[in-house]
Structure formats: structure tokens, C-alpha cells
Amino acid sequence: MIAVVIPAHNEAELAGACVASVQAAAKAPELNGEQVIVVVVADSCTDATLEIVEVLGAIAIVVNVRNVGIARAVGATKALEAGARWLAFTDADSVVARDWLAAQMRQQSDAVCGTVTVEDWGEYSESMRSHYARSYNDRDGHRHIHGANLGVCANAYRRAGGFPPLQSSEDVALVDALIAIGANVTWSAAPRVVTSARRNFRAPDGFGATLLRVHAQAAHAVRPLPC
């Protein structure tokens, strides 16, 4: 069994598309019909996130911690209890490719760190989009770590101690722990995920916060010098 764990906080507008994309990826021929379960951890949701993912057939778990590290860990525990041999992680504001799971499994590694792309830059300027395209390494051998595109085998996850209870960078901490125990980590651009560049991001120091920080730095750099 493969399990996909998705933390969500007030994601009624986007969670449905995320779950649907994972369900499409679960049908990839390369998976040979292996069962795939989707676990959504609704963390402190006050909107219809829970109802939406349940209608789509996801396993929904409710927590009230406002902590993505805890939410991912709770979802992973549920998946392991169900017998999952592989844990894949994405975010509720993301959409995975149809071969996303197959591409992770194809690496034959203890863990797979994938890349992310942005299609809708929203309020960001064209210069920001161009800067991202120039500076982001979307190739095999990259060293990016994204909770929106991460996979790990059950045994390595357990040995690494799972996700720590962090509000941000819980994905980085897990990968660091995997490396520390000697797990084989592959840095691949094959598993594809499109994620959000929204400014009302959930994790205080996650991908959205990084984009906003880069944008602010770029704006400051081009600001005219005072007279």
C-alpha cells in the first residue's frame, strides 16, 4: 500500500483539486494497481475542508494544533497503521502530476525529494517569475526540500524518527534525519508538483514565505537611492 498524506488548514478552495490530482496519480499503470490511500489532516479548519475531502473519499483526520509538523506526523502514523510501505507527502494548495507517485517509486530510493513549479504568480510581477525561472534548480541533483513533493519508505521514516513538531521546516528536519541515518535520498525532478504562490500562505517560513521574502529583497535592491 502507498499512502499520500496532505496537511490542510482552511483549504476549502484548493483541497478538492489536490485530492483529485492524487487520485488520478494513483491510477498510473506503473503502480500495477497497488492500493493508494489519501489521508488529509484537517488542522484547525473552520471552513468546509473536511467535508470536501471526505466526499472525495479521502481519509480525514481532525487536529487542532496549527502545526504542520504535527499534522504530517499524525497523517503518517495513520498511514503506517493502515500498512503503508511508502509515504508520499504534498500540500493542499498543490496539484500533483498524473505520474507523480510512479515517478517517486521509479527512483528506488529510501526517500525522494522533488521540485515544485508555479503556474499562477498572482500578485507577483513578471520580474519575480523571471527571477524564479533563472535561480530555481529544477533538475536532477537539485538540493531543494519541499513538503509538497516528498516521498519516503515506511522503514526509513520510522528509523529517522518521523516529522518533528515544527510549524515550518519540518520537511527539512526529516530529510536531515534521513541523511543522518544513512538513508538513500534521491534529489529528482521527475516527480512533478504545481504549487501555489499565494501570499496568504499557511506555514510561517515555508515556500510562500520564501517567495515573499525574495520579492521584498528584489524590490529593495532596485529602489532608488535617497538623495
Number of C-alpha atoms within 10 A of each C-alpha: 15 24 27 26 30 30 30 26 25 18 24 20 13 18 26 20 18 21 28 18 18 24 20 15 20 26 18 17 11 14 18 10 11 13 12 20 21 25 26 28 32 27 24 15 18 12 13 14 24 25 13 19 25 15 10 14 14 22 18 20 17 16 17 13 14 18 20 28 24 23 29 29 20 22 27 28 16 18 24 20 9 13 13 20 14 25 24 25 23 24 26 28 26 24 26 26 17 19 21 24 29 20 22 26 22 14 16 13 17 20 27 27 27 30 27 24 16 14 10 13 14 10 10 15 10 10 12 18 15 10 13 16 13 10 8 13 15 19 13 14 13 16 15 17 21 22 27 28 29 22 28 26 20 23 13 20 23 15 12 20 12 24 24 18 17 16 18 19 22 23 25 16 19 21 24 13 19 23 14 10 11 11 21 15 18 20 22 21 22 21 26 23 23 19 24 21 23 18 14 9 15 21 18 13 14 17 23 18 18 13 18 17 13 14 19 11 11 14 12 11 10 8 8 7 7 4 3
